[in-house]
Amino acid sequence: MKISVRQICFILLAYTAVTKILMYPTILSGDCNRDLLLPALIDFTVGGIVIWSLSYLCSKTDKTFFALLEGIIGNVGARIVYGFIAAFFLLTALLPIFEQKMYIHNIFYDTVPSLGVFLPFFAFAVYAASKKFINIGRCADICLPLFLVCMILMFALGFGEAKMDNLLPMFKAPAGVLFKCTAGTLYNFAEPCWLLMMMGHFKYKKGDAAKITLSYAGGAAFVLLFLTLFMGIYGPIAPSRTFAIARTSLFFPAIETIGRIDLVLLFVLEVVMLFALVLNIQLGVYAIYKCTGYQNYKIISLAVNIALLTITVFADSQYSGIYNFYYDWLWIAFAVFTVALPLSAWAFKRRNSR
């Protein structure tokens, strides 16, 4: 098999968390104020149910999702669906690319750098995205310990400055605001579709559904704890503190005397974030391969990254407009690809069994 359950668990634990510690806390605190935990909890609960459902389905079949589709709608129909999945993964990668670019420029440089500073990322992405599932698993093996050490130390640096009464009183946000925020931030939750692409590429053993779901729950717990810490430190001014992970350690007493020691942790976490970002591109390349039948991953990866690079260059100053489009409209697509499509795999499996 191409990837192990252990590696899938590592992905769902570490990558789930690192993809939500830049702009996600700022957005939630701006829209829902002290109730920022509620939309996150709703999205994680829905995602956890889908993750468990897919994991359990893997105990009933060893087929890939493509094979399930092919048994119902034929090869051409399955290819068309995978074409849409490829587009979804590229959309999932696009906004985080802009956020990563801004984060690197603002946190790791004292002066305002040029766009060229971020462009080497695409050279890394071309190489990484041309690799197959076995590479995804090996990267996860490396990234999990880095993630755990850095996040635990970042929590330790910020914990002493948090005031939990900044989260009170809760349950004041209107239901409409909570729904809009819950739906609008769905672009951060691609994990069920990750698992959908991994169906049939790992050997299921008894109890693996619980392991996978608990790993996702562990990633969710890190995010919820981080949201609590972030709001506890900044309270009502949290919406103005972008790149949340870089803000939680600023008031640690030792920083005033020995300097920004937290930058070492942030740099290591950035490595994990980049691997998590590339995962969406890798899965997009895989979906294009299944859609077209073209087997040269390197050429597909090159073409995909050139497209993403072109958008990044020509829309360099359009982050706000792109974000608004994701928040206001693309939540519908994310609901389809991260909830409806993964759950539909059960129906395809039943029809394949007849």
Secondary structure, 3 states (H helix, E strand, C coil): CCCCHHHHHHHHHHHHHHCCCCCHHHHHHHHHHHHCHHHHHHHHHHHHHHHHHHHHHCCCCCCCHHHHHHHHHHHHHHHHHHHHHHHHHHHHHHHHHHHHHHHHHHHCCCCCCCHHHCCHHHHHHHHHHCCCHHHHHHHHHHHHHHHHHHHHHHHHHHHCCCCHHHHCCCCCCCHHHHHHHHHHCHHHCCHHHHHHHHCCCCCCCCCHHHHHHHHHHHHHHHHHHHHHHHHHHHHHHHHHCCCHHHCCCCCCCCHHHHCCCHHHHHHHHHHHHHHHHHHHHHHHHHHHHHHHCCCCHHHHHHHHHHHHHHHHHHCCCCHHHHHHHHHHHHHHHHHHHHHHHHHHHHHHHHHHHC
